[in-house]
Amino acid sequence: GVGSAIQSSGGDVFVTGAGGGTGTSSVNMGISVTGSGKIAPGGMGELFVEGTGGLVSGSTNYGINISQAGSLITSNGGNVNVLANGGGVDASSFNLGLAVQGATLSAGGTGIVNAEGYGGTSSGGTNHGVYVRNPQSLITSSGGDVIVSGYAGGTGSANIGLVLDNEGVISAGSNGNVFVNGTSSPTGSNLNRGIYLSGLNTMITSEGGNVTVVGQGTGTGAAGSSNGLLLVTQGMITAGGSGTVSVTGTGGGGTGPNNSGISIQNANTTIASSGGNVVVTGLGGGMSTSSSNYGVEMMSGSILTSGANGMLDVIGTGGATSGNANLGVVLTGNNTRITSSGGDINVTGTGGGSGTSGSNYGVYVLNAAKIFPGGNGHAVIHGQGGTASGASNSGVYLTGAGSQITSTNGHVTVTGTGGGSMGSAMNAGVLVDASASIGASGIGNTTITGQGGNTTGNSNYGVFVSNGNAMITASQGDINIMGQGGGNGTSGFNFGVNISTQGIVDANGSGKIFISGSGGISSGASNVGIALGGPGASVLSDTGNI
C-alpha cells in the first residue's frame, strides 16, 4: 500500500518470496507490489528480487506481480535484477512469471534492468513468462540497457514467452539498448508464441540505443499458430535516434498450420527505425503435413520501414514441411508495405516445403501490397522457390492490381530462381501476373533476372509476364530482362522470357529495353528463348532503343 517500501540508504537489497497455499487455493504470489508500494535501494545499491508462485491447482500464482499506479521496483543508479517463476500444478492456469500491470520496473542512472520470467508448468494454459499489460505498464531505464527474457511453461495452449499488450511498454532511456527475448512452452499445444505484441501505444522502443527482439515459437503434436513473433493491432517495435532494429522470429514445430517465424498484421502495425538500419529475419516452422508456415508474413496494412538513410533487410525462409504454401516472404493487402525514407531495401525469400509440397514461393506480393524505397534508395529482391516436388514454386511472384515493387528514384533489381524437383511444373523464376507491376521510378533502372526450375515438369519459365496489363516498367531509366528457361529430361515449354496475353514491358522517356532469353535445355518441345504472344502482349519504348 501507500508508503509501504523496502529500501536501503545505499547498500544492495535482496528480496525473495515464495507463494504458499494448498489444494485448489489460488492467487498465491511469490512477491506482490501493489497500491503504490515500492522496492528501491538508495545510492548506487543494486537490487535482487526473486519470486516463485505457489504450487497449487488454483489459478493466478504469479512469481512476481507489480500492479496499480505508483507501484514501483527501481534503483537510484544500480542494476535491477528480477527472477520470477510462475507456480501452479495440475490443470492450474494463468501462472505468470513476471507481471507488470499499470506499474513500473526500472533502473535509474546507468543501471541495467535484467528481468527474467518463467511461466508455470501446469496444464491449464496461459502460463506466460513475462506479462506487461495496460496503460502505464512500463519496464524501462534512465540510460542503462534493458534486458527482458520470458519463457512460457505448461502443456496447455496459449503459453506465450512474452506478452506486451494494451499500451504496455518496454524501453530504454538515453543510449541504453533494449534486448527482448520470448520463448514459448516447448511442451505446449496451439498458440504457443514466443512474443505477442498488440495494441496502439504498445511498443518495444529506445531513445537512441539499439533494439533487439528474438521470438521462438514452439509446440508439440498438432500444435499450430505458434509464431516466433506475432505483432498486431498497431503495436510497434522501434528505435530512436540512430539506433538499429533487429527482429528475429522462428515458428513452432507442431503439425498444425500457420507457424510463421514473424507475422505482422493490421493497419499501422509497424517495425521501424528513426535513422538506423533495420533487419527482420523469420524462419517458418511446422512439421510433417503442416502448411502455411511463412518466414516473414505481412498483411492488412502493416509496415516495415527505416528512417533517414537507414537500410532495411528482410530475410524469410518457409517451413520445411510436406504441406503447401511454405512461403519465404509474403506481403498481402492494400497499404501493406516495405519502405524506407532513403535507404536501400533488400528482401530475400526462400520457399520451404518437402516431399510433394507445392506453392512454396520465395517472395510473394499480392492484393495491392508494395515494396518501395524512398529517396535514392534501391530495391533489391532475391527469391528462391522451394525445392519440393509439388507445382508452382516460383522464386518471385507478384499478382493483383496495385501489387508493386518500385522505387522513388533508385534502381529496382529483382532476381528469382524457380524451385521444384522431379515432375514439378510451373516453377517460374520471376512471375508478374494479373495487373501487378515491377518498375523503377525517376532515373532508376529496372533489372529482372529469372531462372526456371530444373524439373521434368513443363513450363518452367525464366521470366513470365501475363494477364490484366501486368507490367515491367521504367519511368526514365533502362529495362534489362534476362531469362533462362529451366527443365530437364523430357520437360517442355520452358521459355526464357514469356510475355503473354496483356503482359507489357514499357520504357518511358528515353529509356532503352534489353531482353535476353534462353530456352531450357531439356528434350521436350517448345523451349523458346523469347516468346511474345496473345492479345495485348507488348514491348514498348517512348524514344529509347529496344
C-alpha positions in Angstrom: 0.0 0.0 0.0 0.8 3.7 0.0 4.0 4.3 2.0 5.0 0.6 2.1 8.6 0.2 1.0 11.7 -1.9 1.1 14.7 0.4 0.8 18.3 1.0 1.7 20.4 4.1 2.2 23.0 2.9 -0.3 23.5 -0.8 0.1 22.3 -3.7 -2.0 18.8 -5.0 -1.4 17.8 -8.7 -1.7 14.2 -9.7 -1.7 13.0 -13.3 -2.0 9.4 -14.6 -1.8 7.5 -17.8 -2.3 3.8 -18.2 -2.6 2.1 -20.8 -0.4 -1.3 -22.4 -0.5 -2.6 -25.9 -0.7 -5.1 -27.8 -2.8 -7.2 -25.6 -5.0 -6.0 -22.3 -3.4 -5.4 -19.5 -5.9 -3.6 -16.1 -6.2 -0.6 -17.3 -4.3 2.1 -14.9 -5.5 5.8 -15.0 -4.6 6.1 -11.2 -4.4 3.3 -8.7 -4.9 3.9 -4.9 -5.0 0.6 -3.0 -5.2 -1.1 0.2 -4.1 2.0 2.4 -4.6 4.3 0.1 -2.8 8.0 0.3 -3.6 11.2 -1.7 -3.5 14.2 0.6 -4.1 17.8 0.6 -2.8 19.3 4.1 -2.3 22.6 5.4 -3.7 24.2 3.0 -6.1 22.8 0.0 -4.4 22.0 -3.0 -6.6 18.6 -4.8 -6.3 17.9 -8.5 -6.5 14.3 -9.7 -6.5 13.3 -13.3 -6.8 9.7 -14.7 -6.5 8.1 -18.0 -7.0 4.3 -18.6 -7.2 2.5 -21.2 -5.1 2.4 -24.8 -6.3 -1.3 -25.3 -6.1 -4.1 -26.3 -8.5 -5.9 -23.0 -8.3 -5.1 -20.3 -10.9 -3.1 -17.0 -10.9 0.0 -17.9 -9.0 2.5 -15.3 -10.2 6.2 -15.3 -9.4 6.3 -11.5 -9.1 3.4 -9.1 -9.5 3.8 -5.3 -9.8 0.4 -3.6 -10.3 -1.5 -0.4 -9.8 -0.4 3.2 -10.4 2.6 4.3 -8.3 3.8 0.8 -7.6 7.5 0.5 -8.3 10.5 -1.7 -8.3 13.5 0.5 -9.1 17.0 1.7 -8.3 18.7 5.1 -7.9 21.6 4.1 -10.2 22.4 0.4 -9.5 21.4 -2.6 -11.5 18.0 -4.2 -11.1 17.8 -8.0 -11.3 14.5 -9.8 -11.3 13.9 -13.5 -11.5 10.2 -14.6 -11.4 8.9 -18.2 -11.6 5.2 -18.9 -12.0 3.6 -21.6 -9.9 0.6 -23.9 -10.3 0.2 -27.6 -10.7 -2.2 -30.0 -12.5 -4.8 -28.0 -14.5 -3.9 -24.7 -13.0 -3.8 -21.7 -15.4 -2.6 -18.2 -15.7 0.5 -18.7 -13.7 2.7 -15.8 -14.9 6.4 -15.5 -14.2 6.6 -11.7 -14.1 3.5 -9.4 -14.3 3.7 -5.6 -14.7 0.2 -4.1 -14.8 -0.2 -0.3 -14.5 3.1 -0.1 -12.6 6.9 0.3 -13.3 10.0 -1.8 -13.2 13.0 0.4 -13.8 16.6 1.3 -13.1 17.9 4.9 -12.5 21.1 6.4 -13.8 23.1 4.0 -15.9 21.7 1.0 -14.1 20.8 -2.1 -16.1 17.5 -3.9 -15.9 17.7 -7.6 -16.2 14.3 -9.3 -15.9 13.6 -13.0 -16.4 10.2 -14.6 -16.1 9.3 -18.3 -16.3 5.7 -19.3 -16.7 4.3 -22.2 -14.6 4.4 -25.7 -15.7 0.8 -26.7 -15.2 -1.6 -27.9 -18.0 -4.2 -25.2 -17.8 -2.6 -22.8 -20.4 -1.7 -19.1 -20.4 1.4 -19.6 -18.4 3.3 -16.7 -19.8 6.8 -15.9 -18.9 6.6 -12.1 -18.8 3.3 -10.1 -19.0 3.3 -6.3 -19.4 -0.2 -5.1 -19.9 -2.4 -2.0 -19.5 -1.7 1.7 -19.6 1.3 3.0 -17.6 2.8 -0.6 -17.5 6.5 0.0 -18.1 9.8 -1.7 -18.0 12.5 0.9 -18.6 15.8 2.5 -17.6 17.2 6.1 -17.4 20.2 5.2 -19.5 21.3 1.6 -19.0 20.4 -1.4 -21.0 17.1 -3.2 -20.6 17.1 -7.0 -20.9 13.8 -8.8 -20.7 13.5 -12.6 -21.2 10.3 -14.5 -21.0 9.9 -18.3 -21.1 6.5 -19.8 -21.2 5.7 -23.1 -19.4 2.9 -25.7 -19.3 1.4 -28.2 -21.6 -1.9 -26.4 -22.4 -2.5 -23.8 -25.1 -1.6 -20.1 -25.4 1.6 -20.3 -23.3 3.5 -17.2 -24.6 7.0 -16.3 -23.7 6.4 -12.5 -23.5 3.1 -10.7 -23.8 3.1 -6.9 -24.4 -0.5 -5.6 -24.7 -2.9 -2.7 -24.3 -0.3 0.1 -24.0 2.4 -1.9 -22.2 5.9 -0.6 -23.0 9.5 -1.9 -22.8 12.0 0.9 -23.4 15.5 2.2 -22.5 16.4 5.8 -21.9 19.3 7.8 -23.4 21.6 5.5 -25.3 20.6 2.3 -23.5 20.0 -0.8 -25.6 16.9 -3.0 -25.4 17.1 -6.8 -25.6 13.8 -8.7 -25.6 13.6 -12.5 -25.8 10.5 -14.6 -25.7 10.3 -18.4 -25.9 7.0 -20.3 -25.8 6.4 -23.5 -24.0 8.3 -26.5 -25.6 5.5 -28.8 -24.4 2.5 -26.6 -25.2 -0.2 -27.0 -27.9 -1.8 -24.3 -30.1 -1.0 -20.6 -29.9 2.3 -21.1 -28.1 4.0 -18.0 -29.4 7.4 -16.6 -28.5 6.3 -13.0 -28.3 2.8 -11.4 -28.7 2.7 -7.6 -29.0 -0.7 -5.9 -29.6 -2.4 -2.6 -29.4 -2.0 1.1 -30.1 0.8 2.7 -28.0 2.1 -0.8 -27.1 5.8 -0.9 -28.0 9.3 -2.0 -27.6 11.5 1.0 -28.2 14.6 3.1 -27.3 15.5 6.7 -27.1 18.7 6.2 -29.0 20.1 2.7 -28.4 19.7 -0.4 -30.4 16.7 -2.7 -30.1 17.0 -6.4 -30.5 14.0 -8.7 -30.4 14.1 -12.5 -30.6 11.0 -14.7 -30.6 10.9 -18.5 -30.6 7.7 -20.4 -31.1 7.5 -24.0 -30.0 4.7 -26.6 -29.6 4.3 -30.3 -29.9 1.8 -32.7 -31.6 -0.9 -31.0 -33.5 0.2 -27.5 -32.3 -0.4 -24.7 -34.8 -0.4 -20.9 -34.9 2.8 -20.9 -32.9 4.6 -17.9 -34.2 8.0 -16.7 -33.2 6.6 -13.1 -33.1 3.0 -12.0 -33.6 2.8 -8.2 -33.9 -0.8 -6.9 -34.3 -3.3 -4.1 -33.9 -0.9 -1.1 -34.3 1.7 -2.5 -31.9 5.2 -1.2 -32.7 8.9 -2.1 -32.5 11.0 0.9 -32.9 14.4 2.6 -32.1 15.0 6.3 -31.6 18.0 8.3 -32.9 20.4 6.3 -34.9 19.6 3.0 -33.1 19.3 -0.1 -35.1 16.4 -2.6 -35.0 16.9 -6.3 -35.3 13.9 -8.7 -35.1 14.2 -12.5 -35.4 11.4 -15.0 -35.2 11.2 -18.8 -35.5 7.9 -20.6 -35.9 7.0 -23.6 -33.7 7.3 -27.2 -34.7 3.8 -28.7 -34.5 1.8 -30.3 -37.2 -0.9 -27.7 -37.2 -0.7 -24.8 -39.8 0.4 -21.2 -39.6 3.7 -21.5 -37.7 5.2 -18.4 -39.1 8.5 -17.0 -37.9 7.3 -13.4 -37.9 3.7 -12.3 -38.5 2.8 -8.6 -38.7 -0.9 -7.9 -39.0 -3.4 -5.0 -39.2 -3.1 -1.4 -40.4 -0.2 0.7 -39.0 1.3 -2.2 -37.1 5.0 -1.3 -37.5 8.6 -2.3 -37.2 10.7 0.9 -37.8 13.8 2.9 -37.1 14.3 6.6 -36.8 17.6 6.5 -38.7 19.4 3.2 -38.1 19.3 0.1 -40.1 16.5 -2.5 -39.7 17.0 -6.3 -40.1 14.0 -8.6 -39.9 14.6 -12.4 -40.1 12.0 -15.1 -40.0 12.1 -18.9 -40.2 8.8 -20.8 -40.7 8.2 -23.8 -38.5 5.9 -26.7 -38.6 6.5 -30.4 -39.1 5.0 -33.3 -41.1 2.0 -32.1 -43.2 1.8 -28.6 -41.6 1.1 -25.9 -44.1 1.4 -22.1 -44.5 4.5 -21.8 -42.4 5.8 -18.4 -43.6 9.2 -17.0 -42.8 8.0 -13.4 -42.7 4.3 -12.6 -43.1 2.9 -9.1 -43.6 -0.8 -8.4 -44.0 -3.7 -5.9 -43.8 -1.8 -2.6 -43.9 1.2 -3.5 -41.7 4.5 -1.6 -42.2 8.3 -2.3 -42.2 10.3 0.9 -42.6 13.6 2.6 -41.9 14.1 6.3 -41.3 16.6 8.7 -42.7 19.2 6.7 -44.8 18.8 3.5 -42.8 18.9 0.3 -44.8 16.2 -2.3 -44.5 16.9 -6.0 -44.8 14.1 -8.7 -44.7 15.1 -12.3 -44.8 12.5 -15.1 -44.7 12.6 -18.9 -45.1 9.5 -21.0 -45.3 9.0 -24.1 -43.2 10.4 -27.4 -44.3 7.1 -29.5 -44.3 5.1 -31.5 -46.8 2.2 -29.2 -46.6 1.7 -26.4 -49.1 2.4 -22.7 -49.1 5.6 -22.5 -47.0 6.5 -19.0 -48.3 9.7 -17.2 -47.6 8.4 -13.6 -47.5 4.8 -12.7 -48.2 3.1 -9.3 -48.3 -0.7 -9.1 -48.8 -3.3 -6.4 -48.6 -3.7 -2.7 -49.5 -1.2 -0.4 -47.8 0.9 -3.4 -46.6 4.4 -2.1 -47.4 8.1 -2.5 -47.0 9.5 1.0 -47.4 12.3 3.4 -46.4 13.0 7.1 -46.2 16.0 6.9 -48.4 18.0 3.8 -47.6 18.2 0.6 -49.7 15.7 -2.2 -49.3 16.9 -5.8 -49.6 14.4 -8.6 -49.5 15.5 -12.2 -49.6 12.9 -15.0 -49.5 13.4 -18.8 -49.8 10.4 -21.1 -50.2 10.3 -24.1 -48.0 8.5 -27.4 -48.3 9.4 -31.0 -48.6 8.0 -34.2 -50.3 5.1 -33.3 -52.6 4.6 -29.8 -51.2 3.8 -27.0 -53.7 3.2 -23.3 -54.0 6.3 -22.5 -51.9 7.2 -19.1 -53.3 10.4 -17.3 -52.3 8.9 -13.7 -52.3 5.1 -13.3 -52.8 3.5 -9.9 -53.2 -0.3 -9.8 -53.7 -3.5 -7.8 -53.2 -2.0 -4.4 -53.6 0.9 -4.8 -51.3 4.1 -2.9 -52.1 7.9 -2.8 -51.7 9.3 0.7 -52.4 12.3 2.6 -51.1 12.2 6.4 -50.8 14.6 9.0 -52.0 17.5 7.4 -53.9 17.2 4.1 -52.2 17.4 0.9 -54.3 15.2 -2.1 -54.1 17.0 -5.5 -54.4 14.8 -8.6 -54.3 16.0 -12.2 -54.3 13.6 -15.1 -54.3 14.2 -18.8 -54.4 11.3 -21.2 -54.9 11.1 -24.3 -52.6 12.6 -27.5 -53.9 9.7 -29.9 -53.2 8.0 -31.9 -56.0 4.7 -30.1 -55.9 3.9 -27.5 -58.6 4.3 -23.7 -58.7 7.4 -23.0 -56.6 8.3 -19.6 -58.1 11.2 -17.5 -56.9 9.4 -14.1 -57.0 5.7 -13.9 -57.6 3.6 -10.7 -57.9 -0.1 -10.8 -58.6 -3.1 -8.5 -58.4 -3.8 -4.8 -59.2 -1.7 -2.4 -57.2 0.9 -5.1 -56.2 4.2 -3.4 -56.9 7.9 -3.5 -56.5 9.0 0.1 -57.3 11.3 2.9 -56.2 11.2 6.7 -55.9 14.5 7.4 -57.7 16.7 4.4 -57.3 17.2 1.1 -59.2 15.0 -1.9 -58.9 16.7 -5.3 -59.2 14.7 -8.5 -59.0 16.3 -11.9 -59.2 14.2 -15.1 -59.0 15.0 -18.8 -59.2 12.3 -21.3 -59.7 12.3 -24.3 -57.4 10.6 -27.7 -57.6 12.0 -31.2 -58.2 11.1 -34.4 -60.0 8.0 -33.8 -62.1 7.1 -30.4 -60.6 5.8 -27.8 -63.2 5.2 -24.1 -63.4 8.3 -23.1 -61.4 9.0 -19.6 -62.8 12.0 -17.6 -61.8 10.0 -14.3 -61.8 6.3 -14.2 -62.3 4.3 -10.9 -62.8 0.6 -11.6 -63.1 -2.9 -10.1 -63.1 -2.2 -6.3 -63.2 0.8 -6.4 -60.9 4.0 -4.4 -61.8 7.7 -4.2 -61.3 9.4 -0.9 -62.2 11.7 1.9 -61.1 10.6 5.5 -61.0 12.7 8.6 -61.5 16.0 7.8 -63.2 16.3 4.3 -61.8 16.9 1.3 -64.0 14.8 -1.9 -63.8 16.7 -5.2 -63.9 14.9 -8.6 -63.9 16.7 -11.9 -63.9 14.9 -15.2 -63.8 15.9 -18.9 -63.9 13.2 -21.5 -64.3 13.1 -24.6 -62.1 15.2 -27.6 -63.0 12.5 -30.3 -63.1 11.0 -32.7 -65.6 7.7 -30.9 -65.4 6.7 -28.4 -68.0 6.5 -24.6 -68.2 9.5 -23.6 -66.0 9.8 -20.0 -67.3 12.7 -17.8 -66.5 10.6 -14.6 -66.6 6.8 -14.6 -67.1 4.6 -11.5 -67.6 0.9 -12.1 -68.2 -2.7 -11.0 -67.7 -4.5 -7.8 -66.9 -1.8 -5.5 -68.1 0.8 -6.9 -65.8 3.9 -4.7 -66.3 7.6 -4.4 -66.2 8.3 -0.7 -66.5 10.8 2.2 -66.0 9.9 5.9 -65.8 13.2 7.2 -67.3 15.8 4.5 -66.9 16.5 1.4 -68.8 14.9 -2.0 -68.6 17.0 -5.2 -68.6 15.3 -8.6 -68.7 17.3 -11.8 -68.7 15.5 -15.1 -68.5 16.8 -18.7 -68.6 14.2 -21.5 -69.1 14.5 -24.4 -66.8 13.6 -28.1 -67.2 15.4 -31.3 -67.7 14.7 -34.7 -69.1 11.5 -34.6 -71.3 10.3 -31.3 -69.9 9.0 -28.8 -72.4 7.7 -25.2 -72.8 10.5 -23.8 -70.8 10.7 -20.3 -72.2 13.5 -18.0 -71.2 11.2 -14.9 -71.3 7.5 -15.3 -71.8 5.4 -12.0 -72.4 1.9 -13.4 -72.8 -1.6 -12.1 -73.0 -1.8 -8.5 -71.7 1.7 -8.7 -70.4 3.6 -5.4 -71.0 7.2 -4.2 -71.0 7.2 -0.4 -71.2 10.1 2.1 -71.0 9.1 5.7 -70.8 11.2 8.7 -71.7 14.5 7.8 -73.3 14.9 4.5 -71.5 16.1 1.6 -73.5 14.9 -2.0 -73.3 17.2 -5.0 -73.3 15.7 -8.5 -73.4 17.7 -11.7 -73.4 16.2 -15.1 -73.2 17.4 -18.7 -73.5 15.1 -21.7 -73.7 15.6 -24.7 -71.4 17.9 -27.4 -72.5 15.5 -30.4 -72.0 14.4 -32.8 -74.7 10.8 -31.7 -74.6 9.2 -29.4 -77.2 9.0 -25.6 -77.4 11.9 -24.5 -75.2 11.7 -20.9 -76.7 14.2 -18.2 -75.8 11.8 -15.2 -76.0 8.0 -15.6 -76.5 5.7 -12.7 -77.2 2.2 -13.7 -77.9 -1.5 -13.3 -77.1 -3.8 -10.2 -77.3 -2.3 -7.1 -75.7 1.2 -8.6 -75.2 3.6 -5.6 -75.8 7.1 -4.4 -75.6 7.1 -0.6 -75.8 9.6 2.3 -75.6 8.9 6.1 -76.0 12.2 7.1 -77.6 14.7 4.6 -76.5 16.0 1.6 -78.4 14.7 -1.9 -78.0 
